[in-house]
Amino acid sequence: MNNITRDDIAEFINNEFGLTKKDCNNLVNDIIEEIIEGLNEHNIVKIHNFGTFKLRRKNARIGRNPKTGTSIVINKKYHPYFRASKSLKRKLNSWSLFSFLIIFTFFMRKLRNKLKLFYFY
């Protein structure tokens, strides 16, 4: 399975619109940063005809160490979540599922890396 990287997206923009590679890389980075910033502020980020990024909250709970059996408190935390738009779902029926998984995996990895699964206390 091949991954689509930021550079791949920037190269596509470069080929389609003729912008410089540096401008294309900056554009891709700025878009991803805006999504991350919106999620960090607990906003819902909607991209028309693509989907919606949200944060899902996992409540605090008590966990157990499987080796020792001791109880510990696991603090509440937030995880990024993506929901595809109806338009994207329709397009995916004509595309391969493989293409969607590449796009989805790309965005979720970047979000998780940037958010580092922030813990809010």
N, C-alpha and C positions, 0 to 999 in steps of 0.2 A: 504494500500500500504506500503510495506517495503522499507526502504532505505538501500543502500549499503554504509557503512562507510569506512573510511581509515583503521580502524582495521579489517574490513571484508576482504578488499583487501590484507592487510598484512598477515592475517591468511591464505588466499588462497595461497599466495606465500610461506608461511612457510610450508604448507602441501605439495605443489608441489615440492619444491626445498630443503626443510630441513634446511633453514637458521634459525638463531635465530629470535625470535619475535622482539627483539630490532632492528636487522639489517633490517628486513622486514619493520618495521614502518619507519625507517630512509630512506629506499629505496623509499617507497611511498611518504613520505614527500619531498624528494629531487626531485622526478619527478614533483610533483605539483609546487614546488618552481621554477623549471626551466621553466615551462610553464608560470608562473606568471612573472618571470624576463624577459622572452622574450617578453611578451605582454607589460610590463612596458617600454621596450625599443622600442616599436612600431614595433616589428618584427611580421612576420607571423610564427606561430608555427605549423608545419605539423608533424603528427604522421602517418607513413605509415600504410595503411589498417585500420585506425581508423577515422581520420578526420583532420580538420584544425581549429585552433583557431586564430581569428583576433580581432582587435578592430574596432568598428564602431564609427565614430564621429558624434555627434549631434551638429549642429551649434548653435551658440548663437541666442537667440530669445527673443522676448518680451512676457511675460506672464502676466496674470491678476489674482489678488486675487478675487476669486468668491464672497466673502462676502462683500468686500469694493469696488471692481472694480478698485483699484489702479494698475497701470502698474509697473512691475519690469523687469529688465533685467536678463534673465537666461543665465549664461555663457555656453560656449561650454563644452562638456564633452564626455568621451569615455565609451563605453559599450563593454564588451566581447561578442563575437559571435562565435558560433561553427557551422561548416558545416561538415556533415558526408561524409566519402569517399564512392565511389561506392561500394567498397568491403564490407564496413560495412552495407550499404543499402541492398546489396544482402543477407548478413547474417541475417539481420533483417526480411527479408521476410520469412526466415525459422525459426527464433526465434519469440517470441511474441513481440508485440509493447511494452508491459509492461516492458520487460527486457531492451530495449533500453532507455525508459524513465527513468528508475532507473539510468542507467549509465550516461546519459546525465545530469540529475538533479544533480547527485553527483558532476560532474565536474563543472557545472555552478555555483552551490552554493559555492563551494570552491573558484572558481575564483572571484566571486563577493565579498565574504567575505574578501579575501586577497587584491583585488584591491580596495575595498571600493568605487567602481565607481569613480576612480580618476578624478579630475577636473584639466585640464591643462590650464593654463592661458598664 
